Amino acid sequence: MSPLNLAARLGQDEFLAQALHRRYRHVPAAIQNPDKLITWDDVNTILATHRLEPPRLRLSADGEMLPAHRYTAPVTTRRHTIWQRLHPAELHARLAEGASLVIDAVDELHPPVARAAMELERWLRTGVQANLYASWTAREGFGVHWDDHDVVVTQIDGAKRWKLYGPTRTAPMYKDTNEPEPPPEKPVAELVLRPGDMLYLPRGWWHSVAASEGEHSLHLTFGVQTTTGAQLLSWLADDLRRHDVLREDLPIHTTAAAQAIYLERLRKEVTTALEDPDLIGRYAAMRDGTDLTRLRPSLPHLTCVPAVPNVRVRLTTARSLLEPNQDGMVFRACDNEWEMAKEVMPLLQRLMSAAPAAVSLGELAEVAGISVADAAAVVSELMVGQAITVERKNER
């Protein structure tokens, strides 16, 4: 089990069966060395070396976002563009006053967090984005609120108190027909997360968070993209356009009897599609095969990967698919598909099992029983299709 395997620490299959989308789960001391995900030095480096504009980088207090001018200063470049440079002294002052620091999508800025997110993506078969939160006082950054996606929280340093109030509407959505009812006055659970602790919270659960234990707090929240019935039906409507009745104009200007005939034809096609026992599986496979979340260039290699045994490559997605067919197999990843001979299957299986880690061409050639040159040719095809990236060295 890798040190960043959050799935195993949440309970793997037992978690999927008993907790996912149903109830919160608190796992104390789940991660032995949470600083393998990110450290304060990493946070300072990200803040110092990236131009992060609000709301990607923001300070929040009492549910409100602070104006950027309170912790940044404008800089005009020679090309007459203006960017906001972080002002460390002002940043420190605002944080000491009780603001919380937030960096959205920190997985795009720090490889260890990206690998942890990819492991969750492979396990949960959906996209995952990691946000970073840091606080220094008991002042709440966001008040009592709910999220429109499930979250997996990992406490990195310090301590943070979470008050959980439970849901007041089943699976509320970002674009919904009604708002959830207000939360109860008293929480149903109150937890203090300490370094290495994990917390899973389903969407719609009201909660409030504060660094109220007399010490600072640093944690990551992995937000899990939803996969809902509304999304399934939206995809199904597009998929059913192969049938005439879906493409025909609505009979708005005809008789009620003609409209009833049209609706019956439409109902028949939709009902037949919904009766397919593999419908959800096909939809999930489509989402997996078209995932473009973590594309990465392979510079300086533009069209092919050199046939050198110690060159290391990895998949840019954790959600690739491999399906046998009559002539060999079909590999789907990053909105592309490749038909390949069955001899290549061990190579692809090794790439998939290693993801998000990198594997050398020499190892791929050995497991498939082919030459390094042939392994490089296969990998080059995948690189052109954005499914493979070359890593010139091991990242932390």
For each residue, the residues with C-beta under 8 A, 3 or more apart:
1: 5 8
2: 5 119 357
3: 31 32 33 36
4: 36 37 112 115 116 119
5: 1 2 8 9 119
6: 9 10 30 31 116 119 120 152 154 198 222
7: 10 12 15 119 120 123 124
8: 1 5 11 12
9: 5 6 27 30 31 198
10: 6 7 15 19 25 27 30 152 198 200
11: 8 14 15 18 19 25 27
12: 7 8 15 16 123
13: 16 17
14: 11 17 18
15: 7 10 11 12 18 19 20 25 200
16: 12 13 19 20
17: 13 14 20
18: 11 14 15 22 23
19: 10 11 15 16 22 23 24 25 200
20: 15 16 17 124 150 200 202
21: 150 171 202 203
22: 18 19 202
23: 18 19 202
24: 19 164 189 199 200 201 202 205
25: 10 11 15 19 199 200
26: 189 191 193 197 198 199
27: 9 10 11 30 197 198 199 200
28: 194 196 197
29: 32 196 197
30: 6 9 10 27 154 196 197 198
31: 3 6 9 34 36 37 154 196 198
32: 3 29 196
33: 3 36 196
34: 31 37 154 155 156 157 195 196
35: 38 39 156 157
36: 3 4 31 33 112
37: 4 31 34 112 113 116 154 156 220
38: 35 42 43 106 110 112 113 132 156 218 220
39: 35 42 43 156
40: 43 44 157 218
41: 44 45
42: 38 39 45 46 110
43: 38 39 40 46 47 103 132 134 218
44: 40 41 47 48
45: 41 42 48 49
46: 42 43 49 50 52 103 106 109 110
47: 43 44 50 52 57 86 91 103
48: 44 45 86
49: 45 46
50: 46 47 109
51: 83 84
52: 46 47 56 57 103
53: 56 57 68 83 84
54: 57 58 65 68 84
55: 58 65 104
56: 52 53 103 104 105
57: 47 52 53 54 86 101 102 103 104
58: 54 55 65 66 68 102
59: 65 66 70 71 91 94 95 99 100 101 102
60: 63 64 65 66 99 100 102 141 142
61: 64 66 97 98 99 100 139 141
62: 139 140 141 143
63: 60 140 141 142 143 145
64: 60 61
65: 54 55 58 59 60
66: 58 59 60 61 70 71 94 99
67: 70
68: 53 54 58 71 72 84
69: 72 73 74 84
70: 59 66 67 90 94
71: 59 66 68 86 87 90 91 93 94
72: 68 69 84 85 86 87 90
73: 69 84 85 87 90
74: 69 82 83 84 85
75: 82 83 84 85
76: 80 81 82
77: 80 81 82 83
78:
79:
80: 76 77
81: 76 77
82: 74 75 76 77
83: 51 53 74 75 77
84: 51 53 54 68 69 72 73 74 75
85: 72 73 74 75
86: 47 48 57 71 72 91
87: 71 72 73 90 91
88: 91 92
89: 92 93
90: 70 71 72 73 87 93 94
91: 47 59 71 86 87 88 94 95 101
92: 88 89 95 96
93: 71 89 90 96 97
94: 59 66 70 71 90 91 97 99
95: 59 91 92 98 99 100 101 134 135 136
96: 92 93 136 137
97: 61 93 94 137 139
98: 61 95 136 137 138 139
99: 59 60 61 66 94 95 139 141
100: 59 60 61 95 133 134 135 141 142
101: 57 59 91 95 132 133 134 135
102: 57 58 59 60 131 132 133 141
103: 43 46 47 52 56 57 106 109 131 132
104: 55 56 57 129 131
105: 56 108 109 129 130 131
106: 38 46 103 109 110 113 130 131 132 220
107: 110 113 114 116 117 128 129 130
108: 105 114
109: 46 50 103 105 106 113
110: 38 42 46 106 107 113 114
111: 114 115 395 396
112: 4 36 37 38 115 116 395 396
113: 37 38 106 107 109 110 116 117 130 220
114: 107 108 110 111 117 118 130 294 356
115: 4 111 112 118 119 356 357
116: 4 6 37 107 112 113 119 120 130 222
117: 107 113 114 120 121 128 129 130 222
118: 114 115 121 122 128 294 317 318 355 356
119: 2 4 5 6 7 115 116 122 123 318 356
120: 6 7 116 117 123 124 128 152 222 224
121: 117 118 124 125 126 127 128 291 293 317 318 319
122: 118 119 125 318 319 355
123: 7 12 119 120
124: 7 20 120 121 128 224
125: 121 122 227 284 287 288 319
126: 121 224 225 226 227 287
127: 121 224 225 291 293
128: 107 117 118 120 121 124 222 223 224 225
129: 104 105 107 117 222 223 225
130: 105 106 107 113 114 116 117 220 221 222 223
131: 102 103 104 105 106 220 221 223
132: 38 43 101 102 103 106 218 219 220 221
133: 100 101 102 141 209 217 218 219 220 221
134: 43 95 100 101 216 217 218
135: 95 100 101 139 141 160 209 210 211 216 217
136: 95 96 98 211 216 217
137: 96 97 98 211
138: 98 210 211 212
139: 61 62 97 98 99 135 210
140: 62 63 143 208 209 210
141: 60 61 62 63 99 100 102 133 135 209
142: 60 63 100 145 208 209
143: 62 63 140 208
144: 163 165 183 206 207 208
145: 63 142 206 207 208
146: 167 172 180 183 203 204 205 206 207
147: 150 151 201 203 204 205 223
148: 172 173 174 203 204 226
149: 203 223 224 225 226
150: 20 21 147 200 201 202 203 223 224 226
151: 147 199 200 201 203 221 222 223 224
152: 6 10 120 198 199 200 221 222 224
153: 162 193 198 199 200 201 219 220 221 222
154: 6 30 31 34 37 197 198 219 220 222
155: 34 158 159 160 193 194 195 196 197 198 199 217 218 219
156: 34 35 37 38 39 195 218 219 220
157: 34 35 40 195 216 217 218
158: 155 194 195 211 213 215 216 217 218
159: 155 192 193 194 211 213 215 217
160: 135 155 192 193 209 210 211 212 213 217 219
161: 190 191 192 193 209 210 211 212 213
162: 153 190 191 192 193 199 207 208 209
163: 144 187 189 190 207 208 209
164: 24 187 188 189 190 191 201 205 206 207
165: 144 183 184 186 187 188 205 206 207 208
166: 183 184 188 205 206
167: 146 170 172 180 202 204 205 206
168: 180 181 182 183 204 206
169: 172 176 178 179 180 181 204
170: 167 204
171: 21 203 204 228
172: 146 148 167 169 176 179 180 203 204
173: 148 176 226 228 230
174: 148
175:
176: 169 172 173 179
177:
178: 169
179: 169 172 176
180: 146 167 168 169 172 204 206
181: 168 169
182: 168
183: 144 146 165 166 168 206
184: 165 166 187 188
185:
186: 165
187: 163 164 165 184 190
188: 164 165 166 184
189: 24 26 163 164
190: 161 162 163 164 187
191: 26 161 162 164 199
192: 159 160 161 162 213
193: 26 153 155 159 160 161 162 197 199 219
194: 28 155 158 159 197
195: 34 155 156 157 158
196: 28 29 30 31 32 33 34 155
197: 26 27 28 29 30 154 155 193 194
198: 6 9 10 26 27 30 31 152 153 154 155
199: 24 25 26 27 151 152 153 155 162 191 193
200: 10 15 19 20 24 25 27 150 151 152 153
201: 24 147 150 151 153 164 205 207
202: 20 21 22 23 24 150 167 205
203: 21 146 147 148 149 150 151 171 172 226
204: 146 147 148 167 168 169 170 171 172 180
205: 24 146 147 164 165 166 167 201 202
206: 144 145 146 164 165 166 167 168 180 183
207: 144 145 146 162 163 164 165 201
208: 140 142 143 144 145 162 163 165
209: 133 135 140 141 142 160 161 162 163
210: 135 138 139 140 160 161
211: 135 136 137 138 158 159 160 161 215 216 217
212: 138 160 161
213: 158 159 160 161 192 217
214:
215: 158 159 211
216: 134 135 136 157 158 211
217: 133 134 135 136 155 157 158 159 160 211 213
218: 38 40 43 132 133 134 155 156 157 158
219: 132 133 153 154 155 156 160 193
220: 37 38 106 113 130 131 132 133 153 154 156
221: 130 131 132 133 151 152 153
222: 6 116 117 120 128 129 130 151 152 153 154
223: 128 129 130 131 147 149 150 151
224: 120 124 126 127 128 149 150 151 152
225: 126 127 128 129 149
226: 126 148 149 150 173 203 231
227: 125 126 231 232 284 287
228: 171 173 231 232
229: 232 233
230: 173 233 234
231: 226 227 228 234 235
232: 227 228 229 235 236 279 280 283
233: 229 230 236 237
234: 230 231 237 238
235: 231 232 238 239 283 286
236: 232 233 239 240 270 273 274 279 283
237: 233 234 240 241 246
238: 234 235 241
239: 235 236 242 273
240: 236 237 243 246 269 270 273
241: 237 238 246 247
242: 239 246
243: 240 246 247 269
244: 247 248
245: 248 262 265 266 269
246: 237 240 241 242 243 266 269
247: 241 243 244
248: 244 245 262
249: 252
250: 262
251: 254 258 259 262
252: 249
253:
254: 251 258 259
255: 258 259
256: 259 260
257: 260 261
258: 251 254 255 261 262
259: 251 254 255 256 262 263
260: 256 257 263 264
261: 257 258 264 265
262: 245 248 250 251 258 259 265 266
263: 259 260 266 267
264: 260 261 267 268
265: 245 261 262 268 269
266: 245 246 262 263 269 270
267: 263 264 270 271
268: 264 265 271 272
269: 240 243 245 246 265 266 272 273
270: 236 240 266 267 273 274
271: 267 268 274 275
272: 268 269 275 276
273: 236 239 240 269 270 276 279
274: 236 270 271 279
275: 271 272
276: 272 273 279 282
277:
278: 281 282
279: 232 236 273 274 276 282 283
280: 232 283 284
281: 278 284 285
282: 276 278 279 285 286
283: 232 235 236 279 280 286 287
284: 125 227 280 281 287 288
285: 281 282 288 289 321 332
286: 235 282 283 289 290
287: 125 126 227 283 284 290 291 319
288: 125 284 285 291 319 320 321 332
289: 285 286 319 320 321 332 333 335 337
290: 286 287 334 335
291: 121 127 287 288 317 319 333 334 335
292: 295 317 334 335 386
293: 121 127 317
294: 114 118 316 317
295: 292 316 334 386
296: 316 389
297: 389
298: 301 302 305 383 388 389 390
299: 302
300:
301: 298 304 305 306 383 390
302: 298 299
303: 380 384
304: 301 376 377 380 383
305: 298 301 311 313 361 376 379 380 383 388 390
306: 301 311 376
307: 361 372 373 375 376 377
308: 311 361 372 376
309: 360 361 362 365 372
310: 360 361 362
311: 305 306 308 360 361 376 390
312: 358 359 360 361 390 391 392 394
313: 305 351 358 359 360 361 364 379 383 388 389 390 391
314: 351 354 355 356 357 358 359 388 389 391
315: 318 320 333 351 352 354 355 356 382 387 388
316: 294 295 296 333 334 386 387 388 389
317: 118 121 291 292 293 294 320 333 334 355 387
318: 118 119 121 122 315 355 356
319: 121 122 125 287 288 289 291 333
320: 288 289 315 317 331 332 333 334 351 352 355 387
321: 285 288 289 331 332 333
322: 329 330 331 332 345 348 349 352
323: 329 330 332
324: 328 329 342 345
325: 328 329 330 339
326:
327: 339 341
328: 324 325 339 340 341 342 344 345
329: 322 323 324 325 339 340 341 342 344 345 348
330: 322 323 325 337 338 339 340
331: 320 321 322 337 338 340 348 382
332: 285 288 289 320 321 322 323 336 337
333: 289 291 315 316 317 319 320 321 336 337 382 385 387
334: 290 291 292 295 316 317 320 385 386 387
335: 289 290 291 292
336: 332 333 385 386 387
337: 289 330 331 332 333
338: 330 331 381 382 385
339: 325 327 328 329 330
340: 328 329 330 331 344 345 348 378
341: 327 328 329 344
342: 324 328 329 345
343: 368 369 370
344: 328 329 340 341 347 348 368 370 378
345: 322 324 328 329 340 342 348 349 368
346: 349 350 367 368 369
347: 344 350 351 364 365 367 368 370 375 378
348: 322 329 331 340 344 345 351 352
349: 322 345 346 352 353 367
350: 346 347 353 354 359 363 364 367 368
351: 313 314 315 320 347 348 354 355 359 364 388
352: 315 320 322 348 349 355
353: 349 350
354: 314 315 350 351 357 358 359
355: 118 122 314 315 317 318 320 351 352
356: 114 115 118 119 314 315 318
357: 2 115 314 354
358: 312 313 314 354 391 394
359: 312 313 314 350 351 354 363 364
360: 309 310 311 312 313 363 364
361: 305 307 308 309 310 311 312 313 364 365 372 375 376 379
362: 309 310 365 366 372
363: 350 359 360 366 367
364: 313 347 350 351 359 360 361 367 368 375 379
365: 309 347 361 362 368 370 371 372 374 375
366: 362 363 369
367: 346 347 349 350 363 364
368: 343 344 345 346 347 350 364 365 375
369: 343 346 366
370: 343 344 347 365 374 375
371: 365 374 375
372: 307 308 309 361 362 365 375 376
373: 307 376 377
374: 365 370 371 377 378
375: 307 347 361 364 365 368 370 371 372 378 379
376: 304 305 306 307 308 311 361 372 373 379 380
377: 304 307 373 374 380 381
378: 340 344 347 374 375 381 382
379: 305 313 361 364 375 376 382 383 388
380: 303 304 305 376 377 383 384
381: 338 377 378 384 385
382: 315 331 333 338 378 379 385 387 388
383: 298 301 304 305 313 379 380 386 387 388 389 390
384: 303 380 381
385: 333 334 336 338 381 382 388
386: 292 295 316 334 336 383
387: 315 316 317 320 333 334 336 382 383
388: 298 305 313 314 315 316 351 379 382 383 385
389: 296 297 298 313 314 316 383
390: 298 301 305 311 312 313 383
391: 312 313 314 358 394 395
392: 312
393:
394: 312 358 391
395: 111 112 391
396: 111 112
